[in-house]
Amino acid sequence: MRTFLKAGFAAAWLGLASVALASPTIELKDGSRIQGDIQGIKDGVYTVMSPSLGAVQVTQENIARIVYDGSSANRSDAPARDGGMGQEIQQVQQRLAQDPETMKAIMSLQNDPQIQAILNDPAIMQAIEKGDYTSLLDNDKIKALESNPQVNQVLQQQAH
């Protein structure tokens, strides 16, 4: 069961990682929106590179939510065999996206060769886009993440 939970968390994390590298829309509490690449997070301050505004710094307290392109696309197409797992994984993704430390950890893994191999695998990316978490959990590359020390460190941080 513990392995299943780790794999499920890894699938949620990987789904988030696949869109975290895309340009998110940051919705602020005052209703305004900033679209751009998150360059970094330090002491609760996000540095965002916006095509229209340039470099912008936004404190976490001013952020209502962060929406990533494709984060909800095609989720209704998720295979029925996933049951409620897809919804649970989406909730985990939303929680992770709101945590600056998690986003920093995800961004730090973007150059990891094992993560790059997964993100460049068309079958895995298609499963992520469709919300097919059952096939993700059955994928050998996803299962192999359990032996990746950097991924394990991120998972341990999230367990606390």
N, C-alpha and C positions, 0 to 999 in steps of 0.2 A: 504494500500500500504506500509506503514512504517513497518508493521508486516512482510510483504512478503520480504522486503529488509533485515530486521534483520534476518529472517529465511534463506534467501539466503546467507547472509554473514556467518551465523553460519554453513551452509552446506559446504561452501568453507573452512571455518576455520577447521571444523571437518575433512574434506577430507585431509587437510594439516596436521592436528594433527595425523591422522592415519598413515601417512608416516613419520612424523617428528621424531617419536620415532624409526624409522628404521635408519640404517647407511646411511647417505648421502655421495655423492661424491662432494667434494668442488673443483671446477675448478678455478684455479688461473689465473690472468691476464697474467702470463708468460707462460701459457699453461700446467703447471704441475697440477696434481690432487692428492688430499688427500682423502682417504676414511676412515671414522671412525665415532664414536659417538660424537655429539656435547655435551660436558659436561657443558658448560656455555658460557655466553656472558657478558662481562663487559667492559664498556668504548670503545665499537667498536672493541674489541678483542675477537675472538672466541677461546675457548679452545677445541681442538678436540683430542679424544683418538683414535689413529690409531693402529690397530693390528700390523702393520709392523714398525711404527715409534715411538710408545709410545705417550706421551702427546705432542701435538704441539699447539703453539699459532699462530694464523693468524689474521692480522688486516683486517678490513672490506675493506679498500682501495685496498688490494691485491686480493680480491675475485671477479672473473668475474661472477660466478653464483654458486648456490647450487642446485644439482639435487638429488632428493629423489627416491629411488627404488620404482617402481610401480607408480610414479607420472604421467606417461603418458601411462602406460600399460592399455590395454582394453578400452581406451577412445573412440576408434572408434566403440566399441560395445554399446555405449550409446543409449538408446531408442530414436527414432525419435521424440517422443512427447516432449522431452526436448527442441527442437528447438535450438536457439542460446544460451540458458541459460548455457549449459555445457561449451561452449567456454568462456563465461563471467566469470563463476566460476573458470575455470582454470587460467584465467588471474589474478583474485583476489588472487588465491593460489600462483601464481608466485610472485606477488607483496609482499604478506605477507612473503613468504620465504626469501625474500631479506632484510627484516626489522629486525635488531637484537632485537629491543624491542618487536616486535610481537613474535619472536621465543622464547624469554625469557618468555613471558606471556604464550605461548602455553606449554612450558616445565613446568611452575609452576602449570598448571592445570592437569598434568598427573596423579596426585594422588587423584583428586577430584572424590568422589564416583559416581556422576552422569555421569561424563565423562567416567570413567572406565566401567560403565554399558553399555554405548553406544558403546565404543570400543570393548566390549566383546559380543556384539549382532551380531550373524552371518548374519542376514538379513541386518542390517545396513552396516556392513563391505562389504557385497557383493554389495550393492547398491553403496557404495563409489568406489569400485574397477571397477564397470561397468560404473561409471559416471552417474548413474540413479538419478539425482538430484530431479526429480519430486517426486519419492517415498520417498526420504530423507525429502523433505519439507513437505510431508504428514504424516511423522512418528511422533507419539505422544511423543517419547523420545526426538526427535529433537526439537519439538515445546516447550517442557518443559524447554529447555535451556534458554528460554526468562525470566524465573523466577530465574535463577541461578545468584546470585550477582557477582560472580567472572567472569563469562562469560560476563555479562553486562558491567563490568568494562573494559574488553578487547575490547568489541565492541565500547564503548564510546571512548577509546583511539584511535581506528582506525578511528573513525568518524572525528577526529580533524586533 
